[in-house]
Amino acid sequence: MGDLGDIRRRFIRAGGHRTCLLEAGDPDFPTVVLVHDGAYGTDAALCWEDVIADLSADHHVVAPDLIGWGATDKLCYFDRSPYDYRLEHIAAVCDVLAPDEPVFFAGSSFGAELVVRGVAEPRWGWSGRAAVAIAGTGGRLFRVPGGIEQLGDYTPSLEDAARLTGFLVTSTEGMDEHVRRRFENSLVAGHWESLRALHLRNPAVERTPPPDDWPDPLRGCAVPILFVEGEDDPLLEPGWAAAMAELSPAFSSEVVRGSHEPNLEHPADTARLIRNFLAPHRPGLAS
């Protein structure tokens, strides 16, 4: 994982799952939960570590490895949406670390989809003050045809780790260490298998995906959400963030430099963006 400085790595039991997470900052500060992306080989550290180091100056930062990634339990439910059990898992993490306290959330890509669904749908048990969604709409909206699918085509190798990373950033120049860590993470027992299992199909049964009313739940959402669009994102249609912001008066949008994951290539800018958006909603301040 490398030297994480003042970032602490710990394990908890959340929703029955052995969960690895990174934690930094004073627990008396407002808590912000950072949710990582869904690419092969990612984890909380690879996605967020530089952002965590910055935000921890004035926030209690919690960044769990999601089910299937990092050092958290590896499993796959074949009869549930890949969102559902992870939404429950993050709620359980919050119950352990910040019981009875509304928290802030920020997510990147798949993590942003989880964040948007979690704060918009009360059934998941999240209690959010405000949220930042980087390159995530909560569903399959505004996706460039074939783009996200290419992220799911991964055979563990340094070459494929570099190819995958290339979809997430403007340029992989100077990212050899990042690519190496992504490749090594993809070799962790059960990681590749638990993600790849989602592609299995019973050839004797034709299954129809259950109906999904998304994004209708967002129209009544009062939690402030900032949708963040990378100006060079090859995976989502230009203008998607502004379109999402129109769904509720509580929403806003911003276009930033970078590709699909500006948190990877511009972590200081991303930390500043998150901090500035969350600041008016901190406890004791008018929202």
C-alpha positions in Angstrom: 0.0 0.0 0.0 2.9 2.3 0.5 3.5 5.0 3.2 0.1 6.5 4.2 1.5 8.8 6.8 -1.2 9.8 9.3 -3.8 7.7 7.5 -4.8 4.8 9.7 -5.7 1.4 8.2 -8.1 -0.7 10.4 -10.7 -3.5 10.2 -14.2 -3.5 11.5 -17.2 -5.8 11.3 -20.0 -4.0 9.4 -23.2 -5.6 8.4 -21.6 -9.0 9.1 -18.7 -8.3 6.7 -15.1 -8.0 7.6 -14.3 -4.5 6.3 -11.0 -2.8 5.8 -11.1 1.0 5.8 -8.8 4.0 5.9 -9.4 6.6 8.6 -7.8 10.0 9.2 -8.4 13.3 11.0 -9.8 14.1 14.4 -13.0 12.1 15.1 -14.5 15.3 16.6 -14.4 16.9 13.1 -17.4 16.4 10.8 -17.2 13.0 9.2 -16.9 12.6 5.4 -17.2 9.1 3.9 -15.3 8.6 0.6 -16.5 5.8 -1.6 -14.1 4.5 -4.2 -14.8 3.6 -7.9 -15.6 0.2 -9.2 -12.7 -0.6 -11.6 -10.6 -3.7 -11.3 -7.7 -3.3 -8.9 -8.9 -0.2 -7.2 -9.4 0.2 -3.4 -9.9 3.1 -1.0 -6.2 4.0 -1.0 -5.6 3.9 -4.7 -8.7 6.0 -5.4 -8.5 8.5 -2.5 -5.2 8.5 -0.5 -4.0 12.0 -1.5 -7.5 13.5 -1.1 -7.8 11.9 2.3 -4.5 13.4 3.4 -5.7 16.9 2.4 -9.3 16.6 3.8 -8.1 15.2 7.1 -6.9 18.6 8.2 -10.4 19.6 9.0 -12.6 16.5 8.6 -12.8 13.0 10.1 -12.3 11.0 6.9 -13.5 7.4 6.5 -12.8 5.5 3.3 -13.9 1.8 3.2 -12.8 -0.9 0.8 -16.2 -1.9 -0.7 -17.3 -5.6 -0.7 -15.2 -7.3 -3.4 -12.3 -4.8 -3.3 -9.1 -4.3 -1.3 -9.0 -6.2 2.0 -12.8 -6.3 2.6 -14.7 -9.6 2.2 -15.0 -10.9 -1.3 -18.5 -12.1 -2.3 -21.1 -11.7 -5.0 -24.9 -11.9 -4.8 -26.5 -13.3 -7.9 -30.0 -12.5 -7.0 -29.5 -8.8 -6.1 -28.4 -5.6 -7.7 -24.7 -4.9 -7.3 -25.8 -1.6 -5.7 -28.1 -3.1 -3.0 -25.8 -5.0 -0.7 -23.0 -2.4 -1.0 -25.5 0.4 -0.1 -26.4 -1.6 3.0 -22.7 -2.2 3.7 -21.8 1.5 3.7 -24.8 2.2 6.0 -23.4 -0.4 8.4 -20.0 1.2 8.2 -21.5 4.6 9.2 -23.4 2.9 12.0 -20.2 1.6 13.5 -18.1 4.8 13.1 -20.6 7.6 13.2 -23.8 6.3 15.0 -26.7 8.8 15.1 -24.7 11.4 13.3 -25.5 12.7 9.7 -22.3 12.6 7.7 -21.0 13.9 4.4 -20.4 11.6 1.4 -18.2 11.8 -1.7 -17.9 9.2 -4.3 -16.1 8.6 -7.6 -17.6 6.8 -10.6 -19.3 3.6 -9.2 -18.8 5.1 -5.8 -20.6 8.2 -6.9 -23.5 6.1 -8.1 -23.7 4.5 -4.6 -23.5 7.9 -2.9 -26.3 9.4 -5.0 -28.6 6.4 -4.5 -27.7 6.2 -0.8 -28.6 9.8 0.1 -31.7 9.9 -2.2 -33.4 6.7 -1.1 -34.3 6.5 2.6 -34.7 2.7 2.5 -30.9 2.3 2.6 -30.6 4.0 6.0 -28.0 6.6 5.1 -28.1 9.9 7.0 -26.4 12.5 4.8 -25.8 16.2 5.2 -24.5 16.7 1.7 -22.8 14.7 -1.1 -20.4 15.1 -3.9 -20.8 12.8 -6.9 -17.8 12.6 -9.3 -18.6 11.0 -12.6 -21.7 9.2 -11.3 -25.4 9.6 -11.8 -26.7 6.9 -9.5 -27.6 4.7 -12.5 -26.8 4.0 -16.1 -27.7 7.5 -17.4 -25.6 9.5 -19.9 -23.1 6.6 -20.5 -21.1 6.7 -23.7 -22.0 3.4 -25.5 -19.4 0.7 -24.8 -17.4 2.9 -22.5 -18.2 1.5 -19.1 -18.2 -2.0 -20.6 -14.6 -1.7 -21.5 -13.8 -1.3 -17.8 -15.3 -4.7 -17.2 -13.0 -6.4 -19.7 -9.9 -7.0 -17.7 -7.3 -9.8 -17.6 -4.8 -9.2 -14.8 -1.6 -7.9 -16.3 0.4 -4.7 -16.1 -0.6 -3.9 -19.7 -4.3 -4.3 -19.0 -4.0 -2.3 -15.7 -2.4 0.5 -17.8 -5.2 0.3 -20.4 -7.9 0.4 -17.8 -6.3 3.3 -16.0 -6.1 5.2 -19.3 -9.9 5.4 -19.3 -9.9 7.1 -15.9 -7.2 9.8 -16.4 -6.2 12.1 -19.2 -2.7 10.6 -19.5 -1.0 7.7 -17.7 2.4 9.3 -18.1 4.2 9.2 -14.8 1.6 6.8 -13.3 3.7 3.6 -13.4 3.4 3.2 -9.6 -0.3 3.6 -9.8 -0.6 1.0 -12.6 1.7 -1.4 -10.6 -0.5 -1.1 -7.5 -3.7 -1.6 -9.5 -2.3 -4.8 -11.1 -1.1 -6.1 -7.7 -4.5 -5.3 -6.1 -6.2 -7.2 -8.9 -4.3 -10.3 -7.8 -5.7 -10.3 -4.2 -7.5 -13.6 -3.6 -11.2 -13.3 -4.6 -11.1 -9.8 -6.1 -11.1 -10.6 -9.8 -13.4 -13.6 -9.2 -16.0 -11.7 -7.3 -16.2 -9.0 -9.9 -16.0 -11.3 -12.9 -18.8 -13.5 -11.4 -21.3 -10.8 -12.2 -20.9 -11.7 -15.9 -22.0 -15.3 -15.4 -25.3 -16.2 -17.1 -27.4 -19.4 -16.8 -27.8 -20.5 -20.4 -31.0 -22.3 -19.6 -32.8 -19.2 -18.2 -33.7 -15.9 -19.8 -33.7 -13.3 -17.0 -35.2 -9.9 -17.4 -33.6 -7.1 -15.3 -36.1 -5.8 -12.7 -37.7 -2.4 -13.4 -35.7 0.6 -12.2 -37.5 3.9 -11.7 -34.2 5.8 -11.5 -33.7 8.8 -11.5 -37.3 9.5 -10.2 -36.2 9.3 -6.5 -33.9 12.2 -7.1 -36.8 14.6 -7.9 -37.8 14.7 -4.2 -34.3 14.6 -2.8 -33.6 17.5 -0.4 -30.0 16.5 0.4 -27.6 18.9 -1.4 -25.6 17.0 -4.1 -22.9 18.4 -6.3 -22.4 16.5 -9.6 -18.8 16.8 -10.8 -18.0 16.3 -14.5 -14.5 15.9 -15.9 -14.1 18.0 -19.0 -12.3 15.2 -20.9 -14.3 12.3 -19.6 -14.6 9.6 -22.3 -17.1 7.5 -20.5 -20.0 10.0 -19.9 -21.7 12.3 -22.3 -20.7 16.0 -22.1 -23.2 18.1 -20.1 -24.5 15.2 -18.0 -23.7 16.9 -14.6 -25.8 20.0 -15.5 -28.7 17.7 -16.6 -28.6 15.9 -13.3 -28.5 19.2 -11.4 -31.8 20.1 -13.0 -33.6 17.3 -11.2 -33.8 19.1 -7.8 -33.4 22.6 -6.4 -31.0 21.0 -3.9 -28.5 20.0 -6.7 -25.7 21.8 -8.4 -23.0 20.9 -10.9 -19.4 21.8 -11.8 -17.1 20.9 -14.7 -13.5 20.5 -13.7 -10.2 19.8 -15.5 -9.4 16.1 -15.9 -11.0 12.9 -17.2 -13.3 10.4 -15.6 -11.6 10.5 -12.2 -10.1 13.9 -11.4 -9.5 12.6 -7.9 -6.6 10.5 -9.4 -4.9 13.1 -11.5 -5.8 16.3 -9.6 -6.3 15.3 -5.9 -5.5 18.7 -4.4 -8.2 20.3 -6.7 -10.6 17.6 -5.8 -10.1 18.0 -2.1 -10.6 21.7 -2.4 -13.8 21.2 -4.4 -15.2 18.8 -1.8 -14.2 21.0 1.1 -15.7 24.2 -0.5 -19.0 22.4 -1.3 -19.3 20.8 2.2 -18.3 23.9 4.2 -21.7 25.7 4.2 -23.3 22.4 5.5 -21.0 21.8 8.4 -22.8 21.5 11.8 -23.5 24.8 13.4 -23.5 26.7 10.0 -26.5 27.7 8.0 -27.1 25.5 5.0 
